[in-house]
Amino acid sequence: MTKLVIEEAAFEHWPIVHRIMREAFEEYRGVLNPPSGALRESMEDTVMKLKGRGGAVLAWLDGEPVGSAQFYREEEYMYIGRISVSVHARGRGIGKQIIAYLERLTVQRGAQETRLEVRLSIPDNIRLYERLGYSILEHVEYPEKTDSWYIMCKPATAG
C-alpha cells in the first residue's frame, strides 16, 4: 500500500519544490507560446516571489517527493501556482490532493477564496479545475495574442 503525505515545505525543502516544478513543466517546452515562466524561474526567483508572503507544499509518495505547489496570500484570497506532479507519479490524484490541502490551508489562514491560473492552450487542466469547483473569474490575454489564460477562483469553505 502506498502512502501519500502532503505538507507545507520547510524553507530548506524549497529546492526540491523547484526541481519538481521544473521537471513537471518540461513537457511544455517548445509547446506553449509564450513559453511557460516556470521553465525560466530560477531558485532565486522562487525565493524572492514567496519569501515573506507565501510558501510551498510537497507531496511525498512512500517517502519520495513527487508533487509540489507554491502559494501566497493576498488580502482576500490565497493564490496557488506551479501545481506540479512528477511524470512517473501522475494519474494517482496527487494534483487534486495538493489542491485540496491548499484549500484547507486557505480556510485556516482566513482567506475568503482560492485562486489559480490556467492557460486556455491546456484545456484538460481547465476541465480539471472546473470539476474541482473552480469558476472563471477573468480571461487575460498575452500581449503577443498567441495565448491567454483564465484566472479561476473557488470560495473557501470549512467543509
N, C-alpha and C positions, 0 to 999 in steps of 0.2 A: 504494500500500500504506500502510495506517495504522500508526502506531507508538504503542503504549501503554507508558508509563513510570510505575511506581508507586514512590514514595519516601517516606521519612519527611519530614514537612513541617517546615521551619525555622520558628522562632517567628514570624518576620516574614510567613510564609505562612498563619498561623492565621486571619486574616480571610478568606482565600479558602476555607479549610475550613469556616468558619462560614457563609459565603454559600451554598456548595453544599448544606450541610445544611439551611439554611432553605428554599432553593428546592425541594429534593427532598422535604421533609416537607410542603410546602404542599398537596399532594394530599390530605392527611389533615385539613385544616382543616374543621371542621364535620362530620366523619365519625366521628372517634373520640370516645368518651365514657368517661372524661375526655379532654380534648384532649391531644395529644402535647406533652410538655415541650420537645421540640425547637423548637416554634413560639414558645415563651416564652423560650428560652435566649438571653441576650444574649452579646455577645462577651466581656464581663467575666465572665459566669458560666462560659463555656467555659475561660477562662484560669484562673480560680480552681479549677475542677474538675481540670484537667490539670497545671498548673504544679507541677513538683517531683515528680510521681509518674507522669506519663504523657506522652502526646503525640498526634500525629495523622499521618495519611498522606494524600497526594494522589495521584490518578491523573491523568496528563496524556495526552491523545489528540492526537497531532500538535501538541504544544506548548500545547494548551488544557486548563485544569483542568476535568475532567468528573466526578470522583469523590473522595470523602473518607471517612474514618472516624476515630474517636477511640479511644484505648486508654489503659489504665492498668494497672499491675501491683499485684496483691495478693500476699500471701505465697506461695501455691502456684499461682496462675493469673494469666493475662492476660485482662482484660476488654476486649471490643470493643464499641463502641457507636456509634450515629449513623451507621451504614453508609449512604452516600448516593451516588446516581448522578444526574447531571443528566438531566432528562426526555429531551432530544434525543439522549442517548448510551446510553439503555437498550437492552437486547436484544442486547448485544455481549459479555456475560460479564464486564463490568468489575467488578461487585459480587463475583462469585466470585473474581476475581483479587485484589481488595483483601483478601478474607478469607484467601486462600492466602498472600499476602505477610505478613499479620499472624500467621498460624500459624507461618510460618518465623521471624518475629521472636520469637514466644513461645519457640521452641526455643533460639534464640540467646541469649535473656535468662534461660534456665534455669528457666522456669516449667513446671509439670507438665501444665497443660491450658489450653485457651482457653474462655472463657465469653462468651455473649451473651444478650440477652433479646429476646423477640418476643411481641407481643400475639396472643391467640387470635382476635381480630377481623381478623387479617391472615393467613389460612390459607396463602396462596401462599408467604409468607416462611417459615412453619413447614416446609412441604414442601421448600423450597429448602435450608434448614439441615439437615434430615434427610438429603437426598440428598448433602450435603457431609460427612456422618458425625457430625453432632451428635445427641445424645440428650437427653431431658428429664431435668433434674436436680431441678427443683422447679416446682410450679404455685402462683402467687401471685395473690391477688385484690385488686382495688382496694377501699378501704373502702366506696365507694358501691355496690359489687357490680354495676357496669354493664359491666365488662370484667375480664379477667385476663390474665396473661402467663406464659410459660414462661421459666425460666432454663435454657438449654441449654448443654451442655459437650461438649468433644471432647478426648481425650488428646493431648498434644503428642508428635509423633513426628518423628524426624530425616529420615524419608523422604519 
